Amino acid sequence: MISWPFPRAENLPTYGFVITDAVKARVRATGADIIDLGLGNPDRPTPGPIVERLLETAVIGKNHRYHPGRGLLPLREAAAAWYTKRYGVRFDVEQELVITMGAKEGMSNLCLAILDRGDLALAPDPCYPIHAGAPRIAGADVALYRAALDIAPADAVAESIARAEKSGRRVKLVIANYPQNPTGQVISREQMGALVRVVQRSGAMLLHDLAYADFDFRARNAPSIFDCGVPADEVKAFGVETFSMSKSYNMPGWRIAFMAGNARLVGALAHLKTYLDYGTFAPLQYAAAWALEHGDGFAEELRELYMRRAHALVGGLRHAGWEGVTEPSGTMFVWAPIPRALSQKGSLDATTRLIEQAHVAVAPGVGFGPGGDGHVRFALIEDPPRIAEACERIGRLFSVPRRAAGA
Ligand SMILES: Cc1ncc(COP(=O)(O)O)c(C=O)c1O
């Protein structure tokens, strides 16, 4: 029996997406077919040509070796070219770019590299769990700023910085993510510029997560911090941005992403990684480079797929009697306010009821932060027929009076 405390692990709340695993397992054990819209885990396979590139390079023996460093040069060059083509910004592939084993790994290890006890980081509320988790794992304090449609991102961050300063704290790192998970919020280039200026004026550093770069339903490419009206060289003085291959090219299981921007921040992450890993499997990096160079069409198809699914889900939910739900302007999620008919006890109760009584799994909003507790998140990872089936089940749940349903 070990009696030592493990504060780093034990102080972390349960990960947002596993909170209801036990409920799902119990309901599945009864033989129920759960429609699982919980985790944002893309359902379609990686496009064939990307997999072919992996297979071609996997049979070459030298690709099986360790590949220390910041990632293979062809992939760093492809990442730099991706930025130049989309956002007109150039990066030095030796100093300003590093390949990571997924955006989560990059953001987590960046925080470990640059934050310490006594530091303060800002994260959105609600947020993708690692945005608040990474600084906490690194030992830093985290203050939250409101991510919601009724407040401009720059104002929310400015308010939170002002609050911290009033209490005698300086913010060291601001973490932002647009298009935003879980709210589906998309911001304009001007709004991104205002946000970047607020962080710049405060003297903090900025980490922006651009995982949904291709899933802005209004613009072909969501704004980058390096193309927001503030000169890229100024942003490079304090900011980095990460882009993941997981969503745009359906490569979530491959674990590959990159981070670009400030040379000192990128260098600190790369330095830490010399201790932690020897780079991701080389064939994977070659295939990722191919995807960045040739994969815009795949990303475009996926954007349309998620728009169609969002439309189908929101239409179906409304028809089922779910009030107040609107179509997202980006990402692959629908962030739905919990109707009174479903629960008045918050997102865990609502999620449990949906799983137990409708056999539809969603992610409880509280898993994304305290500000998420009035919502649940639907991931758009099923096609319209299954989405329609989920909505019908939810409709039946709404039409059964609560007491009769035994709730
Ligand atoms: C905002 C955001 N960032 C990062 C990730 C994960 O990226 P990766 O698979 O590269 O770790 C996700 C996955 O859902 C996400 O929603």
The ligand as an SDF file (V2000), in Angstrom:
LIG
                    3D

 16 16  0  0  0  0  0  0  0  0999 V2000
   -9.1500   22.7290  -29.3850 C   0  0  0  0  0  0  0  0  0  0  0  0
   -8.4540   21.4240  -29.5150 C   0  0  0  0  0  0  0  0  0  0  0  0
   -7.1220   21.4050  -29.5030 N   0  0  0  0  0  0  0  0  0  0  0  0
   -6.4390   20.2570  -29.6230 C   0  0  0  0  0  0  0  0  0  0  0  0
   -7.1080   19.0470  -29.7620 C   0  0  0  0  0  0  0  0  0  0  0  0
   -6.3300   17.7930  -29.8540 C   0  0  0  0  0  0  0  0  0  0  0  0
   -5.3550   17.8810  -30.8210 O   0  0  0  0  0  0  0  0  0  0  0  0
   -4.3300   16.6850  -30.9760 P   0  0  0  0  0  0  0  0  0  0  0  0
   -5.1080   15.4860  -31.4260 O   0  0  0  0  0  0  0  0  0  0  0  0
   -3.3790   17.1690  -32.0170 O   0  0  0  0  0  0  0  0  0  0  0  0
   -3.6860   16.4800  -29.6560 O   0  0  0  0  0  0  0  0  0  0  0  0
   -8.5000   19.0230  -29.7720 C   0  0  0  0  0  0  0  0  0  0  0  0
   -9.2120   17.7510  -29.8710 C   0  0  0  0  0  0  0  0  0  0  0  0
  -10.3990   17.6420  -29.7170 O   0  0  0  0  0  0  0  0  0  0  0  0
   -9.1840   20.2450  -29.6410 C   0  0  0  0  0  0  0  0  0  0  0  0
  -10.5100   20.2800  -29.6410 O   0  0  0  0  0  0  0  0  0  0  0  0
  1  2  1  0
  2  3  1  0
  2 15  2  0
  3  4  2  0
  4  5  1  0
  5  6  1  0
  5 12  2  0
  6  7  1  0
  7  8  1  0
  8  9  2  0
  8 10  1  0
  8 11  1  0
 12 13  1  0
 12 15  1  0
 13 14  2  0
 15 16  1  0
M  END
$$$$
